[in-house]
Amino acid sequence: MANIKSAKKRILVNQTKAMRNKMVKSAVKTAVKKVDAAVAANDKELATAELLTATSIIDKAASKGIYHKNTASRKISRMNIAVNKLA
């Protein structure tokens, strides 16, 4: 355990940021799963709607620095390809 006051504060700040990162990553995973489920069900309308939501969530996560911009771009691209393959 840290003895110095600034080190103790760092521990608390790191815990707070880790929790925030965990919440945002969980939201991204949920959004991606919703898009995948809509694609699996062959529901183009729902998949398109969910894609917009997921794209927004992923972009926000990238802007906050939770995901690297290339990782966010790759996730969005893969979902776009999957939705566009639907008839």
Secondary structure, 3 states (H helix, E strand, C coil): CCCCHHHHHHHHHHHHHHHHHHHHHHHHHHHHHHHHHHHHCCCHHHHHHHHHHHHHHHHHHHHCCCCCHHHHHHHHHHHHHHHHCCC
